[in-house]
Amino acid sequence: MIFYQEPIIKDLLGNKTLDELESISETIGMKKIKLIELKNLNESQLALNYKKNEIEKLSHALGYKFEDLFEE
């Protein structure tokens, strides 16, 4: 199971403009709505709805290592 630091993710994604979110979603190959929904998920939803490689790409696109934002 993947756990994430919810306040950090909410802040990082919440401070992005729609253009920035669209750019990130295109870069990592994730639908924009799925990226936005990440702000409101709990850990069990994260494990069901997101693959580890998607989360790793997201971390990198936000300028962080996977380990800085998530843990297994």
mmCIF file of the N, C-alpha and C atoms, coordinates in Angstrom:
data_MODEL
# 
_entry.id   MODEL 
# 
loop_
_atom_site.group_PDB 
_atom_site.id 
_atom_site.type_symbol 
_atom_site.label_atom_id 
_atom_site.label_alt_id 
_atom_site.label_comp_id 
_atom_site.label_asym_id 
_atom_site.label_entity_id 
_atom_site.label_seq_id 
_atom_site.pdbx_PDB_ins_code 
_atom_site.Cartn_x 
_atom_site.Cartn_y 
_atom_site.Cartn_z 
_atom_site.occupancy 
_atom_site.B_iso_or_equiv 
_atom_site.pdbx_formal_charge 
_atom_site.auth_seq_id 
_atom_site.auth_comp_id 
_atom_site.auth_asym_id 
_atom_site.auth_atom_id 
_atom_site.pdbx_PDB_model_num 
ATOM 1   N N  . MET A 1 1  ? 0.842  -1.179 0.000   1.00 0.00 ? 1  MET A N  1 
ATOM 2   C CA . MET A 1 1  ? 0.000  0.000  0.000   1.00 0.00 ? 1  MET A CA 1 
ATOM 3   C C  . MET A 1 1  ? 0.887  1.242  0.000   1.00 0.00 ? 1  MET A C  1 
ATOM 4   N N  . ILE A 1 2  ? 0.453  2.252  -0.715  1.00 0.00 ? 2  ILE A N  1 
ATOM 5   C CA . ILE A 1 2  ? 1.190  3.511  -0.784  1.00 0.00 ? 2  ILE A CA 1 
ATOM 6   C C  . ILE A 1 2  ? 0.521  4.521  0.138   1.00 0.00 ? 2  ILE A C  1 
ATOM 7   N N  . PHE A 1 3  ? 1.319  5.200  0.935   1.00 0.00 ? 3  PHE A N  1 
ATOM 8   C CA . PHE A 1 3  ? 0.827  6.253  1.813   1.00 0.00 ? 3  PHE A CA 1 
ATOM 9   C C  . PHE A 1 3  ? 1.364  7.582  1.311   1.00 0.00 ? 3  PHE A C  1 
ATOM 10  N N  . TYR A 1 4  ? 0.623  8.655  1.533   1.00 0.00 ? 4  TYR A N  1 
ATOM 11  C CA . TYR A 1 4  ? 1.116  9.946  1.092   1.00 0.00 ? 4  TYR A CA 1 
ATOM 12  C C  . TYR A 1 4  ? 0.913  11.007 2.151   1.00 0.00 ? 4  TYR A C  1 
ATOM 13  N N  . GLN A 1 5  ? 1.723  12.043 2.057   1.00 0.00 ? 5  GLN A N  1 
ATOM 14  C CA . GLN A 1 5  ? 1.667  13.139 3.009   1.00 0.00 ? 5  GLN A CA 1 
ATOM 15  C C  . GLN A 1 5  ? 0.606  14.121 2.517   1.00 0.00 ? 5  GLN A C  1 
ATOM 16  N N  . GLU A 1 6  ? -0.622 13.895 2.952   1.00 0.00 ? 6  GLU A N  1 
ATOM 17  C CA . GLU A 1 6  ? -1.780 14.614 2.434   1.00 0.00 ? 6  GLU A CA 1 
ATOM 18  C C  . GLU A 1 6  ? -1.642 16.134 2.457   1.00 0.00 ? 6  GLU A C  1 
ATOM 19  N N  . PRO A 1 7  ? -1.225 16.744 3.571   1.00 0.00 ? 7  PRO A N  1 
ATOM 20  C CA . PRO A 1 7  ? -1.132 18.213 3.555   1.00 0.00 ? 7  PRO A CA 1 
ATOM 21  C C  . PRO A 1 7  ? -0.157 18.739 2.501   1.00 0.00 ? 7  PRO A C  1 
ATOM 22  N N  . ILE A 1 8  ? 0.943  18.035 2.294   1.00 0.00 ? 8  ILE A N  1 
ATOM 23  C CA . ILE A 1 8  ? 1.940  18.482 1.314   1.00 0.00 ? 8  ILE A CA 1 
ATOM 24  C C  . ILE A 1 8  ? 1.375  18.376 -0.097  1.00 0.00 ? 8  ILE A C  1 
ATOM 25  N N  . ILE A 1 9  ? 0.721  17.260 -0.414  1.00 0.00 ? 9  ILE A N  1 
ATOM 26  C CA . ILE A 1 9  ? 0.134  17.078 -1.740  1.00 0.00 ? 9  ILE A CA 1 
ATOM 27  C C  . ILE A 1 9  ? -0.934 18.133 -1.984  1.00 0.00 ? 9  ILE A C  1 
ATOM 28  N N  . LYS A 1 10 ? -1.792 18.367 -0.994  1.00 0.00 ? 10 LYS A N  1 
ATOM 29  C CA . LYS A 1 10 ? -2.847 19.374 -1.156  1.00 0.00 ? 10 LYS A CA 1 
ATOM 30  C C  . LYS A 1 10 ? -2.249 20.747 -1.408  1.00 0.00 ? 10 LYS A C  1 
ATOM 31  N N  . ASP A 1 11 ? -1.200 21.090 -0.689  1.00 0.00 ? 11 ASP A N  1 
ATOM 32  C CA . ASP A 1 11 ? -0.546 22.386 -0.895  1.00 0.00 ? 11 ASP A CA 1 
ATOM 33  C C  . ASP A 1 11 ? 0.105  22.471 -2.269  1.00 0.00 ? 11 ASP A C  1 
ATOM 34  N N  . LEU A 1 12 ? 0.847  21.438 -2.651  1.00 0.00 ? 12 LEU A N  1 
ATOM 35  C CA . LEU A 1 12 ? 1.544  21.456 -3.937  1.00 0.00 ? 12 LEU A CA 1 
ATOM 36  C C  . LEU A 1 12 ? 0.570  21.552 -5.101  1.00 0.00 ? 12 LEU A C  1 
ATOM 37  N N  . LEU A 1 13 ? -0.470 20.750 -5.075  1.00 0.00 ? 13 LEU A N  1 
ATOM 38  C CA . LEU A 1 13 ? -1.431 20.763 -6.172  1.00 0.00 ? 13 LEU A CA 1 
ATOM 39  C C  . LEU A 1 13 ? -2.382 21.951 -6.077  1.00 0.00 ? 13 LEU A C  1 
ATOM 40  N N  . GLY A 1 14 ? -2.716 22.340 -4.861  1.00 0.00 ? 14 GLY A N  1 
ATOM 41  C CA . GLY A 1 14 ? -3.634 23.458 -4.663  1.00 0.00 ? 14 GLY A CA 1 
ATOM 42  C C  . GLY A 1 14 ? -3.066 24.790 -5.103  1.00 0.00 ? 14 GLY A C  1 
ATOM 43  N N  . ASN A 1 15 ? -1.753 24.907 -5.096  1.00 0.00 ? 15 ASN A N  1 
ATOM 44  C CA . ASN A 1 15 ? -1.103 26.157 -5.494  1.00 0.00 ? 15 ASN A CA 1 
ATOM 45  C C  . ASN A 1 15 ? -0.817 26.231 -6.986  1.00 0.00 ? 15 ASN A C  1 
ATOM 46  N N  . LYS A 1 16 ? -1.167 25.194 -7.729  1.00 0.00 ? 16 LYS A N  1 
ATOM 47  C CA . LYS A 1 16 ? -0.922 25.175 -9.177  1.00 0.00 ? 16 LYS A CA 1 
ATOM 48  C C  . LYS A 1 16 ? -2.108 25.785 -9.919  1.00 0.00 ? 16 LYS A C  1 
ATOM 49  N N  . THR A 1 17 ? -1.826 26.500 -10.989 1.00 0.00 ? 17 THR A N  1 
ATOM 50  C CA . THR A 1 17 ? -2.886 27.013 -11.854 1.00 0.00 ? 17 THR A CA 1 
ATOM 51  C C  . THR A 1 17 ? -3.408 25.866 -12.715 1.00 0.00 ? 17 THR A C  1 
ATOM 52  N N  . LEU A 1 18 ? -4.540 26.077 -13.352 1.00 0.00 ? 18 LEU A N  1 
ATOM 53  C CA . LEU A 1 18 ? -5.070 25.047 -14.249 1.00 0.00 ? 18 LEU A CA 1 
ATOM 54  C C  . LEU A 1 18 ? -4.105 24.758 -15.388 1.00 0.00 ? 18 LEU A C  1 
ATOM 55  N N  . ASP A 1 19 ? -3.431 25.795 -15.886 1.00 0.00 ? 19 ASP A N  1 
ATOM 56  C CA . ASP A 1 19 ? -2.438 25.589 -16.944 1.00 0.00 ? 19 ASP A CA 1 
ATOM 57  C C  . ASP A 1 19 ? -1.287 24.719 -16.456 1.00 0.00 ? 19 ASP A C  1 
ATOM 58  N N  . GLU A 1 20 ? -0.826 24.966 -15.226 1.00 0.00 ? 20 GLU A N  1 
ATOM 59  C CA . GLU A 1 20 ? 0.259  24.160 -14.668 1.00 0.00 ? 20 GLU A CA 1 
ATOM 60  C C  . GLU A 1 20 ? -0.187 22.712 -14.464 1.00 0.00 ? 20 GLU A C  1 
ATOM 61  N N  . LEU A 1 21 ? -1.409 22.530 -13.961 1.00 0.00 ? 21 LEU A N  1 
ATOM 62  C CA . LEU A 1 21 ? -1.931 21.176 -13.778 1.00 0.00 ? 21 LEU A CA 1 
ATOM 63  C C  . LEU A 1 21 ? -2.074 20.459 -15.113 1.00 0.00 ? 21 LEU A C  1 
ATOM 64  N N  . GLU A 1 22 ? -2.514 21.184 -16.133 1.00 0.00 ? 22 GLU A N  1 
ATOM 65  C CA . GLU A 1 22 ? -2.639 20.585 -17.461 1.00 0.00 ? 22 GLU A CA 1 
ATOM 66  C C  . GLU A 1 22 ? -1.278 20.168 -18.003 1.00 0.00 ? 22 GLU A C  1 
ATOM 67  N N  . SER A 1 23 ? -0.277 21.015 -17.799 1.00 0.00 ? 23 SER A N  1 
ATOM 68  C CA . SER A 1 23 ? 1.072  20.700 -18.250 1.00 0.00 ? 23 SER A CA 1 
ATOM 69  C C  . SER A 1 23 ? 1.605  19.459 -17.534 1.00 0.00 ? 23 SER A C  1 
ATOM 70  N N  . ILE A 1 24 ? 1.405  19.395 -16.226 1.00 0.00 ? 24 ILE A N  1 
ATOM 71  C CA . ILE A 1 24 ? 1.846  18.232 -15.447 1.00 0.00 ? 24 ILE A CA 1 
ATOM 72  C C  . ILE A 1 24 ? 1.119  16.981 -15.923 1.00 0.00 ? 24 ILE A C  1 
ATOM 73  N N  . SER A 1 25 ? -0.189 17.088 -16.129 1.00 0.00 ? 25 SER A N  1 
ATOM 74  C CA . SER A 1 25 ? -0.953 15.910 -16.550 1.00 0.00 ? 25 SER A CA 1 
ATOM 75  C C  . SER A 1 25 ? -0.488 15.408 -17.911 1.00 0.00 ? 25 SER A C  1 
ATOM 76  N N  . GLU A 1 26 ? -0.159 16.315 -18.816 1.00 0.00 ? 26 GLU A N  1 
ATOM 77  C CA . GLU A 1 26 ? 0.355  15.910 -20.129 1.00 0.00 ? 26 GLU A CA 1 
ATOM 78  C C  . GLU A 1 26 ? 1.739  15.277 -20.007 1.00 0.00 ? 26 GLU A C  1 
ATOM 79  N N  . THR A 1 27 ? 2.571  15.848 -19.145 1.00 0.00 ? 27 THR A N  1 
ATOM 80  C CA . THR A 1 27 ? 3.931  15.344 -18.952 1.00 0.00 ? 27 THR A CA 1 
ATOM 81  C C  . THR A 1 27 ? 3.938  13.922 -18.415 1.00 0.00 ? 27 THR A C  1 
ATOM 82  N N  . ILE A 1 28 ? 3.066  13.649 -17.460 1.00 0.00 ? 28 ILE A N  1 
ATOM 83  C CA . ILE A 1 28 ? 3.081  12.330 -16.819 1.00 0.00 ? 28 ILE A CA 1 
ATOM 84  C C  . ILE A 1 28 ? 2.063  11.364 -17.418 1.00 0.00 ? 28 ILE A C  1 
ATOM 85  N N  . GLY A 1 29 ? 1.248  11.836 -18.360 1.00 0.00 ? 29 GLY A N  1 
ATOM 86  C CA . GLY A 1 29 ? 0.272  10.962 -19.003 1.00 0.00 ? 29 GLY A CA 1 
ATOM 87  C C  . GLY A 1 29 ? -0.905 10.600 -18.123 1.00 0.00 ? 29 GLY A C  1 
ATOM 88  N N  . MET A 1 30 ? -1.330 11.530 -17.274 1.00 0.00 ? 30 MET A N  1 
ATOM 89  C CA . MET A 1 30 ? -2.457 11.305 -16.375 1.00 0.00 ? 30 MET A CA 1 
ATOM 90  C C  . MET A 1 30 ? -3.535 12.333 -16.711 1.00 0.00 ? 30 MET A C  1 
ATOM 91  N N  . LYS A 1 31 ? -4.783 11.911 -16.692 1.00 0.00 ? 31 LYS A N  1 
ATOM 92  C CA . LYS A 1 31 ? -5.867 12.847 -16.952 1.00 0.00 ? 31 LYS A CA 1 
ATOM 93  C C  . LYS A 1 31 ? -5.868 13.929 -15.879 1.00 0.00 ? 31 LYS A C  1 
ATOM 94  N N  . LYS A 1 32 ? -6.183 15.151 -16.299 1.00 0.00 ? 32 LYS A N  1 
ATOM 95  C CA . LYS A 1 32 ? -6.152 16.288 -15.374 1.00 0.00 ? 32 LYS A CA 1 
ATOM 96  C C  . LYS A 1 32 ? -7.098 16.077 -14.191 1.00 0.00 ? 32 LYS A C  1 
ATOM 97  N N  . ILE A 1 33 ? -8.274 15.543 -14.435 1.00 0.00 ? 33 ILE A N  1 
ATOM 98  C CA . ILE A 1 33 ? -9.233 15.334 -13.351 1.00 0.00 ? 33 ILE A CA 1 
ATOM 99  C C  . ILE A 1 33 ? -8.696 14.336 -12.330 1.00 0.00 ? 33 ILE A C  1 
ATOM 100 N N  . LYS A 1 34 ? -7.987 13.322 -12.797 1.00 0.00 ? 34 LYS A N  1 
ATOM 101 C CA . LYS A 1 34 ? -7.394 12.335 -11.885 1.00 0.00 ? 34 LYS A CA 1 
ATOM 102 C C  . LYS A 1 34 ? -6.314 12.990 -11.030 1.00 0.00 ? 34 LYS A C  1 
ATOM 103 N N  . LEU A 1 35 ? -5.578 13.899 -11.623 1.00 0.00 ? 35 LEU A N  1 
ATOM 104 C CA . LEU A 1 35 ? -4.549 14.638 -10.895 1.00 0.00 ? 35 LEU A CA 1 
ATOM 105 C C  . LEU A 1 35 ? -5.188 15.526 -9.831  1.00 0.00 ? 35 LEU A C  1 
ATOM 106 N N  . ILE A 1 36 ? -6.246 16.220 -10.201 1.00 0.00 ? 36 ILE A N  1 
ATOM 107 C CA . ILE A 1 36 ? -6.939 17.105 -9.262  1.00 0.00 ? 36 ILE A CA 1 
ATOM 108 C C  . ILE A 1 36 ? -7.575 16.300 -8.129  1.00 0.00 ? 36 ILE A C  1 
ATOM 109 N N  . GLU A 1 37 ? -8.138 15.141 -8.446  1.00 0.00 ? 37 GLU A N  1 
ATOM 110 C CA . GLU A 1 37 ? -8.769 14.298 -7.430  1.00 0.00 ? 37 GLU A CA 1 
ATOM 111 C C  . GLU A 1 37 ? -7.782 13.818 -6.372  1.00 0.00 ? 37 GLU A C  1 
ATOM 112 N N  . LEU A 1 38 ? -6.517 13.767 -6.704  1.00 0.00 ? 38 LEU A N  1 
ATOM 113 C CA . LEU A 1 38 ? -5.499 13.308 -5.759  1.00 0.00 ? 38 LEU A CA 1 
ATOM 114 C C  . LEU A 1 38 ? -5.488 14.158 -4.491  1.00 0.00 ? 38 LEU A C  1 
ATOM 115 N N  . LYS A 1 39 ? -5.906 15.405 -4.603  1.00 0.00 ? 39 LYS A N  1 
ATOM 116 C CA . LYS A 1 39 ? -5.918 16.289 -3.439  1.00 0.00 ? 39 LYS A CA 1 
ATOM 117 C C  . LYS A 1 39 ? -6.882 15.816 -2.359  1.00 0.00 ? 39 LYS A C  1 
ATOM 118 N N  . ASN A 1 40 ? -7.872 15.018 -2.720  1.00 0.00 ? 40 ASN A N  1 
ATOM 119 C CA . ASN A 1 40 ? -8.927 14.662 -1.773  1.00 0.00 ? 40 ASN A CA 1 
ATOM 120 C C  . ASN A 1 40 ? -9.021 13.177 -1.456  1.00 0.00 ? 40 ASN A C  1 
ATOM 121 N N  . LEU A 1 41 ? -8.022 12.416 -1.817  1.00 0.00 ? 41 LEU A N  1 
ATOM 122 C CA . LEU A 1 41 ? -8.066 10.968 -1.593  1.00 0.00 ? 41 LEU A CA 1 
ATOM 123 C C  . LEU A 1 41 ? -7.479 10.575 -0.249  1.00 0.00 ? 41 LEU A C  1 
ATOM 124 N N  . ASN A 1 42 ? -7.948 9.440  0.252   1.00 0.00 ? 42 ASN A N  1 
ATOM 125 C CA . ASN A 1 42 ? -7.280 8.845  1.404   1.00 0.00 ? 42 ASN A CA 1 
ATOM 126 C C  . ASN A 1 42 ? -6.370 7.731  0.891   1.00 0.00 ? 42 ASN A C  1 
ATOM 127 N N  . GLU A 1 43 ? -5.602 7.125  1.783   1.00 0.00 ? 43 GLU A N  1 
ATOM 128 C CA . GLU A 1 43 ? -4.604 6.146  1.346   1.00 0.00 ? 43 GLU A CA 1 
ATOM 129 C C  . GLU A 1 43 ? -5.208 4.944  0.627   1.00 0.00 ? 43 GLU A C  1 
ATOM 130 N N  . SER A 1 44 ? -6.352 4.449  1.108   1.00 0.00 ? 44 SER A N  1 
ATOM 131 C CA . SER A 1 44 ? -6.930 3.270  0.453   1.00 0.00 ? 44 SER A CA 1 
ATOM 132 C C  . SER A 1 44 ? -7.388 3.603  -0.960  1.00 0.00 ? 44 SER A C  1 
ATOM 133 N N  . GLN A 1 45 ? -7.931 4.792  -1.176  1.00 0.00 ? 45 GLN A N  1 
ATOM 134 C CA . GLN A 1 45 ? -8.319 5.213  -2.524  1.00 0.00 ? 45 GLN A CA 1 
ATOM 135 C C  . GLN A 1 45 ? -7.088 5.388  -3.406  1.00 0.00 ? 45 GLN A C  1 
ATOM 136 N N  . LEU A 1 46 ? -6.025 5.908  -2.832  1.00 0.00 ? 46 LEU A N  1 
ATOM 137 C CA . LEU A 1 46 ? -4.782 6.094  -3.582  1.00 0.00 ? 46 LEU A CA 1 
ATOM 138 C C  . LEU A 1 46 ? -4.275 4.754  -4.102  1.00 0.00 ? 46 LEU A C  1 
ATOM 139 N N  . ALA A 1 47 ? -4.283 3.751  -3.249  1.00 0.00 ? 47 ALA A N  1 
ATOM 140 C CA . ALA A 1 47 ? -3.789 2.432  -3.642  1.00 0.00 ? 47 ALA A CA 1 
ATOM 141 C C  . ALA A 1 47 ? -4.663 1.799  -4.722  1.00 0.00 ? 47 ALA A C  1 
ATOM 142 N N  . LEU A 1 48 ? -5.951 2.064  -4.677  1.00 0.00 ? 48 LEU A N  1 
ATOM 143 C CA . LEU A 1 48 ? -6.862 1.474  -5.658  1.00 0.00 ? 48 LEU A CA 1 
ATOM 144 C C  . LEU A 1 48 ? -6.866 2.213  -6.992  1.00 0.00 ? 48 LEU A C  1 
ATOM 145 N N  . ASN A 1 49 ? -6.712 3.525  -6.953  1.00 0.00 ? 49 ASN A N  1 
ATOM 146 C CA . ASN A 1 49 ? -6.913 4.351  -8.145  1.00 0.00 ? 49 ASN A CA 1 
ATOM 147 C C  . ASN A 1 49 ? -5.642 4.752  -8.882  1.00 0.00 ? 49 ASN A C  1 
ATOM 148 N N  . TYR A 1 50 ? -4.478 4.571  -8.258  1.00 0.00 ? 50 TYR A N  1 
ATOM 149 C CA . TYR A 1 50 ? -3.238 5.061  -8.859  1.00 0.00 ? 50 TYR A CA 1 
ATOM 150 C C  . TYR A 1 50 ? -2.180 3.972  -8.843  1.00 0.00 ? 50 TYR A C  1 
ATOM 151 N N  . LYS A 1 51 ? -1.461 3.857  -9.935  1.00 0.00 ? 51 LYS A N  1 
ATOM 152 C CA . LYS A 1 51 ? -0.346 2.914  -10.016 1.00 0.00 ? 51 LYS A CA 1 
ATOM 153 C C  . LYS A 1 51 ? 0.910  3.596  -9.499  1.00 0.00 ? 51 LYS A C  1 
ATOM 154 N N  . LYS A 1 52 ? 1.826  2.801  -8.971  1.00 0.00 ? 52 LYS A N  1 
ATOM 155 C CA . LYS A 1 52 ? 3.053  3.364  -8.403  1.00 0.00 ? 52 LYS A CA 1 
ATOM 156 C C  . LYS A 1 52 ? 3.819  4.184  -9.440  1.00 0.00 ? 52 LYS A C  1 
ATOM 157 N N  . ASN A 1 53 ? 3.880  3.712  -10.682 1.00 0.00 ? 53 ASN A N  1 
ATOM 158 C CA . ASN A 1 53 ? 4.640  4.475  -11.680 1.00 0.00 ? 53 ASN A CA 1 
ATOM 159 C C  . ASN A 1 53 ? 3.990  5.832  -11.965 1.00 0.00 ? 53 ASN A C  1 
ATOM 160 N N  . GLU A 1 54 ? 2.658  5.929  -11.852 1.00 0.00 ? 54 GLU A N  1 
ATOM 161 C CA . GLU A 1 54 ? 1.987  7.225  -12.012 1.00 0.00 ? 54 GLU A CA 1 
ATOM 162 C C  . GLU A 1 54 ? 2.401  8.178  -10.891 1.00 0.00 ? 54 GLU A C  1 
ATOM 163 N N  . ILE A 1 55 ? 2.441  7.639  -9.685  1.00 0.00 ? 55 ILE A N  1 
ATOM 164 C CA . ILE A 1 55 ? 2.798  8.450  -8.520  1.00 0.00 ? 55 ILE A CA 1 
ATOM 165 C C  . ILE A 1 55 ? 4.262  8.875  -8.589  1.00 0.00 ? 55 ILE A C  1 
ATOM 166 N N  . GLU A 1 56 ? 5.130  7.986  -9.056  1.00 0.00 ? 56 GLU A N  1 
ATOM 167 C CA . GLU A 1 56 ? 6.546  8.338  -9.213  1.00 0.00 ? 56 GLU A CA 1 
ATOM 168 C C  . GLU A 1 56 ? 6.709  9.459  -10.234 1.00 0.00 ? 56 GLU A C  1 
ATOM 169 N N  . LYS A 1 57 ? 5.991  9.373  -11.353 1.00 0.00 ? 57 LYS A N  1 
ATOM 170 C CA . LYS A 1 57 ? 6.058  10.425 -12.376 1.00 0.00 ? 57 LYS A CA 1 
ATOM 171 C C  . LYS A 1 57 ? 5.535  11.743 -11.828 1.00 0.00 ? 57 LYS A C  1 
ATOM 172 N N  . LEU A 1 58 ? 4.455  11.685 -11.050 1.00 0.00 ? 58 LEU A N  1 
ATOM 173 C CA . LEU A 1 58 ? 3.894  12.895 -10.454 1.00 0.00 ? 58 LEU A CA 1 
ATOM 174 C C  . LEU A 1 58 ? 4.898  13.544 -9.511  1.00 0.00 ? 58 LEU A C  1 
ATOM 175 N N  . SER A 1 59 ? 5.517  12.752 -8.661  1.00 0.00 ? 59 SER A N  1 
ATOM 176 C CA . SER A 1 59 ? 6.522  13.283 -7.730  1.00 0.00 ? 59 SER A CA 1 
ATOM 177 C C  . SER A 1 59 ? 7.615  14.021 -8.489  1.00 0.00 ? 59 SER A C  1 
ATOM 178 N N  . HIS A 1 60 ? 8.114  13.379 -9.529  1.00 0.00 ? 60 HIS A N  1 
ATOM 179 C CA . HIS A 1 60 ? 9.181  13.975 -10.336 1.00 0.00 ? 60 HIS A CA 1 
ATOM 180 C C  . HIS A 1 60 ? 8.702  15.269 -11.004 1.00 0.00 ? 60 HIS A C  1 
ATOM 181 N N  . ALA A 1 61 ? 7.482  15.268 -11.542 1.00 0.00 ? 61 ALA A N  1 
ATOM 182 C CA . ALA A 1 61 ? 6.940  16.459 -12.210 1.00 0.00 ? 61 ALA A CA 1 
ATOM 183 C C  . ALA A 1 61 ? 6.769  17.624 -11.238 1.00 0.00 ? 61 ALA A C  1 
ATOM 184 N N  . LEU A 1 62 ? 6.536  17.307 -9.964  1.00 0.00 ? 62 LEU A N  1 
ATOM 185 C CA . LEU A 1 62 ? 6.402  18.348 -8.945  1.00 0.00 ? 62 LEU A CA 1 
ATOM 186 C C  . LEU A 1 62 ? 7.756  18.777 -8.385  1.00 0.00 ? 62 LEU A C  1 
ATOM 187 N N  . GLY A 1 63 ? 8.822  18.100 -8.828  1.00 0.00 ? 63 GLY A N  1 
ATOM 188 C CA . GLY A 1 63 ? 10.162 18.464 -8.394  1.00 0.00 ? 63 GLY A CA 1 
ATOM 189 C C  . GLY A 1 63 ? 10.633 17.752 -7.140  1.00 0.00 ? 63 GLY A C  1 
ATOM 190 N N  . TYR A 1 64 ? 10.039 16.610 -6.834  1.00 0.00 ? 64 TYR A N  1 
ATOM 191 C CA . TYR A 1 64 ? 10.382 15.855 -5.633  1.00 0.00 ? 64 TYR A CA 1 
ATOM 192 C C  . TYR A 1 64 ? 10.706 14.415 -5.987  1.00 0.00 ? 64 TYR A C  1 
ATOM 193 N N  . LYS A 1 65 ? 11.356 13.734 -5.059  1.00 0.00 ? 65 LYS A N  1 
ATOM 194 C CA . LYS A 1 65 ? 11.543 12.295 -5.169  1.00 0.00 ? 65 LYS A CA 1 
ATOM 195 C C  . LYS A 1 65 ? 10.278 11.625 -4.636  1.00 0.00 ? 65 LYS A C  1 
ATOM 196 N N  . PHE A 1 66 ? 9.995  10.437 -5.127  1.00 0.00 ? 66 PHE A N  1 
ATOM 197 C CA . PHE A 1 66 ? 8.847  9.660  -4.655  1.00 0.00 ? 66 PHE A CA 1 
ATOM 198 C C  . PHE A 1 66 ? 8.866  9.564  -3.129  1.00 0.00 ? 66 PHE A C  1 
ATOM 199 N N  . GLU A 1 67 ? 10.044 9.285  -2.582  1.00 0.00 ? 67 GLU A N  1 
ATOM 200 C CA . GLU A 1 67 ? 10.187 9.082  -1.138  1.00 0.00 ? 67 GLU A CA 1 
ATOM 201 C C  . GLU A 1 67 ? 9.897  10.343 -0.329  1.00 0.00 ? 67 GLU A C  1 
ATOM 202 N N  . ASP A 1 68 ? 10.009 11.515 -0.958  1.00 0.00 ? 68 ASP A N  1 
ATOM 203 C CA . ASP A 1 68 ? 9.733  12.761 -0.249  1.00 0.00 ? 68 ASP A CA 1 
ATOM 204 C C  . ASP A 1 68 ? 8.238  12.976 -0.027  1.00 0.00 ? 68 ASP A C  1 
ATOM 205 N N  . LEU A 1 69 ? 7.414  12.403 -0.897  1.00 0.00 ? 69 LEU A N  1 
ATOM 206 C CA . LEU A 1 69 ? 5.974  12.631 -0.831  1.00 0.00 ? 69 LEU A CA 1 
ATOM 207 C C  . LEU A 1 69 ? 5.172  11.388 -0.470  1.00 0.00 ? 69 LEU A C  1 
ATOM 208 N N  . PHE A 1 70 ? 5.728  10.216 -0.748  1.00 0.00 ? 70 PHE A N  1 
ATOM 209 C CA . PHE A 1 70 ? 4.995  8.966  -0.560  1.00 0.00 ? 70 PHE A CA 1 
ATOM 210 C C  . PHE A 1 70 ? 5.881  7.935  0.117   1.00 0.00 ? 70 PHE A C  1 
ATOM 211 N N  . GLU A 1 71 ? 5.236  6.929  0.683   1.00 0.00 ? 71 GLU A N  1 
ATOM 212 C CA . GLU A 1 71 ? 5.978  5.786  1.207   1.00 0.00 ? 71 GLU A CA 1 
ATOM 213 C C  . GLU A 1 71 ? 5.147  4.536  0.995   1.00 0.00 ? 71 GLU A C  1 
ATOM 214 N N  . GLU A 1 72 ? 5.836  3.417  0.920   1.00 0.00 ? 72 GLU A N  1 
ATOM 215 C CA . GLU A 1 72 ? 5.143  2.134  0.712   1.00 0.00 ? 72 GLU A CA 1 
ATOM 216 C C  . GLU A 1 72 ? 5.053  1.385  2.011   1.00 0.00 ? 72 GLU A C  1 
# 
